[in-house]
Each structure stands twice: as structure tokens, then as C-alpha cells.
Amino acid sequence: MGVGGLSLRRPRINQRNPLTTNNPQPSTVSIYNHCDWRTSPSRKVRAQMLMPLLIAIAIILLYILNSIKILKEYERGVIFTLGRVRRDPFGPGLIFVFRPIQQIVRVTLRQEAMEVPSQDIITRDNVTLKVNAVITLRVIDPVKAVIEVSNYVYQTSQFAQTTLRSVLGEVDLDELLAHRDRLNQRIQTIIDGHTAPFGLKVISVEVKQVDMPENMLRAMAKQAEAERERRAKIIHAEGEFNAAQKLVDAAALMATQPMTLQLRYLQTLTEIGVEKNTTIVFPLPMELVNMFNKSIGAPAIAPAAAPAAVSPTEPKE
């Protein structure tokens, strides 16, 4: 019987076994072979189409992972996009750099200590020296430090060498040794003026070591020794002067009270007798000594005056 141009047929029923039909059933092996995706033409085409897509996705993921850059807290990144720089530096944190369209230059903001090599210097008083220094600097503007100069550390070192020679060559050796802080400040100001256009700040400049010739060291040692001797003599003379002044004051005070001299005399005897010695001291008043000197000197003067009196009475020949 047909419905709408379609024919519907009832399956034939086996008379012996009504539950079975005459239509042959496919075997299990034939069903497995028919449903195997490996042998299916459509599945093979889909696998061949998906393979390039998977490879492209993997390449894109690797490219994105390679484009991830992490900048530390003290780092800044200057990124060039098709050769043009962005005025604001990137960082810190996570950024993306898509190569080869973009390129990144890392710049540290930490302080850097740079040693200036030893320089031969002739001071104003014609003394030959070897002087080196230490400079502490840091980057203030990373963009200027990258695009304004090729190597800011090398250029700062060259500025420091020339400035060190020119500044120290204008002073004497004594001023170099005595006023080093003022010279360090002057050198720092000059170098900072040169490095400011490319984004650097010179924090400090310190003259590290001054090497002098051997003969100059010996001359300075003699000068220091003579200076110490002069100071010792001056101190000794000042002590003598003060002692004499005090003795004059003590003598004037004792003249007002003669008994103080006798007390001082007894005190001296006490100090002498403290130690165990064989010295015997007899106190003798100064008045007796004076009277003894006068009695000895009077007879010696009288005989000398007698010949002078009789000389005019001698007869002439």
C-alpha cells in the first residue's frame, strides 16, 4: 500500500518461527567495521582539517606566553613600537611585548656606584699626584637615558675624569688635603650639569685616594715634625712665663708678711727630710750671711787706697 508515493512493505514472517523475519541481520563484525571512525572517510577529512588549526592555536599560545614580560619594582621598560618610542615607560609588573613589532629596553632605577680611574694631576703649586674618585648616580628619566645617549655609564665616566683633572688642577696641595668636602661638592655640581640632559642624577662624588711621591711624603713628615716641635716649645715657654708670673705674685705677697718666708723655709726642710737620706740642713738666717760678707769686704778695700795717698810725695830723679 502506498501513501503519498511511498510504498510500505510488511516484513515477511517465518512460518516456522514467527518471531524471526526473512530479512538478513548484519553481523557484529560488519557493524564494527561500519562504525569505525578510523576507516570512515568523513572522520579522516575532519581530522586532517583540524590538525592545522590545532598547530596554529599552539603557535599562538606559545607566542603569547613568550610575549609576557615581568618587570621588577626597580625596573622600567622602554618599548619601541615599529621604531617609535612611547614617552611613558612601562612597569613595574606584567607587560606584553609583541615581537618583532615591539622591542623592550630594561632600565634600572637603583643607585649605581662607579669608580673613576686614577688620574695624573698637577696641582697649582706644581705637585704631581694620582687621584681617583667614586661617583654615585641613578636614572631619573629612563626614556631619556635610552634615546639621548648610547651608554650613559661610559659617558658619565668620561665627564668625571675630565672634571676631576680640571678642578683639582686649580687648587694647592694643602687645600686639596684640607678642604676635600668643598671640592667634592664642586665636582658633583659640574658633573650633574652635564648628565641632567639625558635623565641622570649624580648623588655624590668622593675623592677616594690621593697618591703622592716619596720625596713629598718625606717633606710633609719633616714639616709635621717641625710643627710639633714649634708647638712644644711654645707650650713650654708659656708654662715658664706663667710660672714666673706666679713667683712674682708670691714674692710680692711674701714681702708684705716676712713670717711667710720663714714658714716656706720650714716647709721646704720638711719636704727634704721626708726621704731617707744623709743630707743635713742647718738653717742660717740671711741677715748673718749679709753681715759676714760686709765684714770680709771692708779690710780689703783699705790697703788698696794707701798707696794712692803717698804717691805724690815721691822725689823726682
C-alpha positions as CSV (number, residue, x, y, z in Angstrom):
1,M,0.0,0.0,0.0
2,G,1.4,3.4,-0.9
3,V,0.9,6.6,0.9
4,G,2.0,9.8,-0.9
5,G,4.1,8.0,-3.4
6,L,5.8,5.8,-0.8
7,S,5.4,2.1,-0.5
8,L,5.2,0.4,2.8
9,R,6.0,-3.3,2.9
10,R,5.5,-5.5,5.8
11,P,8.3,-7.8,6.7
12,R,7.9,-11.4,5.9
13,I,7.3,-13.6,8.9
14,N,8.8,-17.1,9.0
15,Q,6.1,-19.6,9.4
16,R,8.2,-21.9,11.4
17,N,9.4,-19.3,13.8
18,P,7.0,-16.3,13.8
19,L,9.4,-14.2,15.9
20,T,12.0,-14.1,13.2
21,T,11.8,-12.4,9.8
22,N,13.3,-13.3,6.5
23,N,15.4,-10.1,6.3
24,P,19.0,-11.0,6.9
25,Q,20.6,-9.3,10.0
26,P,24.1,-7.8,9.8
27,S,26.8,-9.5,11.9
28,T,28.7,-7.9,14.8
29,V,31.9,-7.6,12.8
30,S,30.2,-5.8,9.9
31,I,28.6,-3.3,12.4
32,Y,32.0,-2.6,14.0
33,N,33.7,-2.1,10.6
34,H,30.9,0.2,9.5
35,C,31.1,2.4,12.7
36,D,35.0,2.6,12.9
37,W,36.0,6.3,12.8
38,R,39.4,5.4,11.6
39,T,38.1,3.9,8.4
40,S,35.3,6.5,8.0
41,P,36.1,8.9,5.1
42,S,34.3,11.8,6.8
43,R,36.2,11.4,10.0
44,K,39.5,11.4,8.3
45,V,38.7,14.6,6.4
46,R,37.7,16.3,9.7
47,A,40.9,15.2,11.4
48,Q,43.0,16.5,8.5
49,M,41.2,19.8,8.7
50,L,41.6,20.2,12.5
51,M,45.3,19.4,12.6
52,P,46.5,22.7,11.1
53,L,44.0,24.6,13.3
54,L,45.5,22.9,16.4
55,I,49.0,23.7,15.3
56,A,48.1,27.4,14.7
57,I,46.4,27.6,18.2
58,A,49.5,26.1,19.8
59,I,51.8,28.6,18.0
60,I,49.6,31.5,19.1
61,L,49.7,30.3,22.7
62,L,53.5,30.0,22.6
63,Y,53.8,33.4,21.1
64,I,51.6,35.0,23.7
65,L,53.5,33.2,26.5
66,N,56.8,34.4,25.0
67,S,55.4,38.0,24.8
68,I,54.8,38.1,28.6
69,K,57.5,40.2,30.4
70,I,57.7,40.8,34.1
71,L,59.4,44.0,35.3
72,K,60.7,44.2,38.9
73,E,59.9,47.1,41.2
74,Y,63.2,48.8,40.5
75,E,63.0,48.3,36.7
76,R,61.3,50.2,33.9
77,G,60.8,49.2,30.3
78,V,61.2,51.5,27.3
79,I,59.2,49.9,24.5
80,F,59.8,50.7,20.8
81,T,56.8,50.0,18.5
82,L,57.9,49.9,14.9
83,G,60.9,52.0,15.9
84,R,59.0,54.7,17.7
85,V,59.2,55.0,21.5
86,R,56.4,55.7,23.9
87,R,57.1,58.6,26.2
88,D,55.9,56.9,29.3
89,P,58.0,53.9,30.4
90,F,56.3,50.6,31.4
91,G,56.5,48.8,34.7
92,P,56.7,47.5,37.2
93,G,54.6,44.4,36.9
94,L,53.3,42.3,33.9
95,I,53.5,43.7,30.4
96,F,53.2,42.3,26.9
97,V,55.9,42.8,24.2
98,F,54.8,41.5,20.8
99,R,58.0,40.8,18.8
100,P,59.2,41.6,16.2
101,I,56.9,44.6,16.1
102,Q,57.9,45.8,19.6
103,Q,61.3,45.8,21.4
104,I,62.0,46.5,25.0
105,V,65.0,48.0,26.8
106,R,65.2,47.4,30.5
107,V,66.5,50.3,32.7
108,T,67.2,50.0,36.4
109,L,66.3,52.8,38.8
110,R,68.7,51.7,41.6
111,Q,71.8,53.7,42.6
112,E,75.0,52.7,40.9
113,A,78.5,53.2,42.2
114,M,81.1,54.0,39.6
115,E,84.8,54.2,40.2
116,V,86.7,56.9,38.3
117,P,90.2,55.5,37.2
118,S,93.3,57.0,38.7
119,Q,94.2,60.4,37.1
120,D,97.6,62.1,36.9
121,I,97.1,65.7,38.2
122,I,99.4,68.6,38.6
123,T,98.2,71.0,41.3
124,R,98.6,74.8,41.3
125,D,101.8,74.6,43.3
126,N,103.3,72.1,40.8
127,V,102.9,68.9,42.8
128,T,102.3,65.7,40.8
129,L,99.5,63.4,42.2
130,K,97.5,60.4,41.3
131,V,93.9,60.8,42.3
132,N,90.8,58.5,41.9
133,A,87.2,59.0,43.0
134,V,83.9,57.2,43.4
135,I,80.6,58.5,41.9
136,T,77.1,57.5,42.9
137,L,74.4,58.1,40.3
138,R,70.9,56.9,39.4
139,V,68.5,57.2,36.5
140,I,65.7,59.7,36.8
141,D,64.1,59.6,33.3
142,P,64.5,56.1,31.7
143,V,63.3,57.3,28.2
144,K,66.0,60.0,28.0
145,A,68.7,57.6,29.3
146,V,67.9,55.3,26.4
147,I,67.3,57.6,23.5
148,E,69.5,60.6,24.3
149,V,72.8,58.7,24.8
150,S,74.1,55.4,23.7
151,N,75.8,54.4,27.0
152,Y,75.2,56.7,29.9
153,V,77.6,55.0,32.3
154,Y,80.5,55.3,29.9
155,Q,79.7,59.0,29.1
156,T,79.4,59.8,32.8
157,S,82.8,58.2,33.5
158,Q,84.4,60.4,30.8
159,F,82.8,63.5,32.2
160,A,84.0,62.6,35.7
161,Q,87.6,62.1,34.6
162,T,87.9,65.4,32.8
163,T,86.2,67.3,35.6
164,L,88.4,65.7,38.2
165,R,91.6,66.8,36.4
166,S,90.4,70.3,35.8
167,V,89.0,71.0,39.3
168,L,91.9,69.6,41.3
169,G,94.5,71.2,39.0
170,E,93.2,74.6,40.1
171,V,94.0,74.2,43.8
172,D,97.0,73.8,46.0
173,L,98.0,70.5,47.7
174,D,97.2,71.9,51.1
175,E,93.7,72.9,50.0
176,L,93.2,69.5,48.4
177,L,94.0,67.7,51.7
178,A,92.2,70.2,54.0
179,H,89.1,71.1,52.1
180,R,88.1,67.9,50.3
181,D,84.4,68.2,51.1
182,R,84.2,71.5,49.3
183,L,86.0,70.1,46.2
184,N,83.7,67.1,46.2
185,Q,80.6,69.3,46.1
186,R,82.1,71.4,43.3
187,I,82.9,68.3,41.2
188,Q,79.4,66.9,41.8
189,T,77.7,70.1,40.6
190,I,79.7,70.2,37.4
191,I,79.1,66.5,36.5
192,D,75.4,66.8,37.4
193,G,75.1,69.7,35.0
194,H,76.5,67.5,32.2
195,T,74.3,64.4,32.9
196,A,71.0,66.2,33.6
197,P,70.0,66.4,29.8
198,F,69.9,62.6,29.5
199,G,68.0,61.8,32.6
200,L,70.7,61.1,35.2
201,K,71.2,62.4,38.7
202,V,74.7,62.4,40.3
203,I,74.1,61.9,44.0
204,S,77.6,62.2,45.4
205,V,81.2,62.4,44.4
206,E,84.0,61.4,46.8
207,V,87.8,61.7,46.2
208,K,88.8,58.2,47.2
209,Q,92.6,58.2,47.3
210,V,95.5,60.7,46.8
211,D,98.9,59.1,45.9
212,M,101.9,61.4,46.4
213,P,105.6,60.9,45.5
214,E,108.0,59.6,48.2
215,N,110.0,62.8,48.4
216,M,106.8,64.8,49.0
217,L,105.8,62.4,51.8
218,R,109.2,62.8,53.5
219,A,109.0,66.6,53.2
220,M,105.5,66.6,54.7
221,A,106.8,64.4,57.5
222,K,109.6,66.8,58.3
223,Q,107.1,69.7,58.2
224,A,104.8,67.9,60.6
225,E,107.7,67.2,62.9
226,A,108.9,70.8,62.9
227,E,105.4,72.0,63.5
228,R,105.1,69.7,66.5
229,E,108.4,70.9,67.9
230,R,107.3,74.5,67.5
231,R,104.1,73.9,69.4
232,A,106.1,72.1,72.1
233,K,108.5,75.0,72.6
234,I,105.6,77.5,72.6
235,I,103.8,75.5,75.2
236,H,107.0,75.1,77.3
237,A,107.7,78.9,77.1
238,E,104.1,79.7,78.1
239,G,104.5,77.4,81.1
240,E,107.7,79.2,82.1
241,F,106.1,82.5,81.8
242,N,103.1,81.5,83.8
243,A,105.4,80.0,86.5
244,A,107.5,83.2,86.7
245,Q,104.3,85.3,86.9
246,K,103.1,83.3,89.8
247,L,106.5,83.5,91.5
248,V,106.4,87.3,91.2
249,D,103.0,87.4,92.7
250,A,104.1,85.0,95.5
251,A,107.2,87.2,96.2
252,A,105.1,90.3,96.4
253,L,102.7,88.6,98.8
254,M,105.5,87.3,101.0
255,A,107.1,90.8,101.2
256,T,104.1,92.1,103.0
257,Q,104.4,89.4,105.6
258,P,108.0,88.4,106.3
259,M,106.9,85.5,108.5
260,T,105.6,83.7,105.4
261,L,109.1,83.3,104.1
262,Q,110.2,81.6,107.3
263,L,107.2,79.2,107.1
264,R,108.0,78.5,103.5
265,Y,111.6,77.7,104.6
266,L,110.4,75.3,107.2
267,Q,108.1,73.6,104.7
268,T,111.0,73.1,102.4
269,L,113.0,71.5,105.1
270,T,110.1,69.2,105.9
271,E,109.9,68.1,102.2
272,I,113.6,67.4,102.1
273,G,113.5,65.3,105.3
274,V,110.7,63.0,104.1
275,E,113.0,60.8,102.1
276,K,115.7,58.6,103.8
277,N,118.9,60.4,103.0
278,T,122.1,61.7,104.7
279,T,121.6,65.3,103.9
280,I,121.9,67.6,106.9
281,V,120.5,71.1,106.5
282,F,121.3,73.8,109.0
283,P,119.0,76.8,108.9
284,L,121.0,80.0,108.7
285,P,119.4,83.5,108.6
286,M,120.1,85.6,105.6
287,E,121.0,88.6,107.8
288,L,124.0,86.8,109.3
289,V,125.2,86.0,105.8
290,N,125.0,89.6,104.8
291,M,126.9,90.8,107.9
292,F,129.6,88.2,107.2
293,N,130.0,89.4,103.7
294,K,130.3,93.1,104.8
295,S,133.0,92.2,107.5
296,I,135.1,90.4,105.0
297,G,134.9,93.0,102.3
298,A,135.8,96.1,104.4
299,P,139.6,95.3,105.2
300,A,140.3,94.5,101.6
301,I,139.3,98.0,100.4
302,A,141.6,100.0,103.0
303,P,145.1,98.7,101.8
304,A,144.3,99.4,98.2
305,A,143.6,103.1,99.0
306,A,147.0,103.7,100.9
307,P,149.5,103.8,98.0
308,A,147.4,106.3,96.2
309,A,147.8,108.8,99.1
310,V,151.7,108.7,99.3
311,S,152.4,108.6,95.5
312,P,152.6,112.5,95.1
313,T,155.4,112.9,97.8
314,E,157.9,110.6,96.0
315,P,161.1,112.6,94.9
316,K,161.9,113.1,91.3
317,E,165.1,111.8,89.8
